[in-house]
Amino acid sequence: QVQLVESGGGSVQAGGSLRLSCGASGRSFSTFDMGWFRQGPGREREFVAWINGPARFTYYDDSVKGRFTISRDNAKKTLYLEMNRLKPEDTAAYYCAAGILREGDSVRHSDKYSYWGQGTQVTVSS
């Protein structure tokens, strides 16, 4: 069992930055693939970014590539999402997720992640 708690959301103007954190407790954090997803108003939950257990590999949705950075500190059991050059379309509730993905699994699919946080709201005004 893994418990995840996000923090760091808030309201910023377009062009600003925020850093989200996701603290984990429970089973060994470093064994889990970790992802960030978001759900904007009237939209389906969508993939944002992924990082593997040892933090050797990352992957981003094209909409955030070059602006967002996913990272993790396994010693602190914490996942991060550094968000720069924020746009109004980035407005959403952001969720961190943990899972053990198998070879061939798509990191973009939310059903591959077993544990989810409660979400943190990010609002970007123009």
C-alpha positions, 0 to 999 in steps of 0.5 A: 500500500502506498499513500500519496499526498500532493502539495504546491498548487496555487494561482499564478499568472501566465508565464509564472512557475510553480513546483508541485510535490508528492510525498509518499508513505508505505511501501518502497517508493523507489520501486514504483514508476511515478506519473503526473496527471491533470484534469482541467474543467470539463476535460478528461484526466490526461497524462502529463509526465512519467519517471521510472523508479531509479529516475533514469528515464522520463517522458512528457506529453508534448503539451508540457515538454520543455516547460515542465520537469519531473524529478524524484528524490527516493531518499525523501520519498518525494516526487516533484513537478517543476512547471515553468512558463505556465499557460492558462490551459495548464489550469487543472487539478494535478494528481500524482500516481504510482504503479509498477509498469510492465514492459509494453505498458503505456506510461500514459494510461492512468489504469496502469497506476495503482495509487493516486493522490487527492490532487492539488489545484493549479490555476493560471490566469491570463 
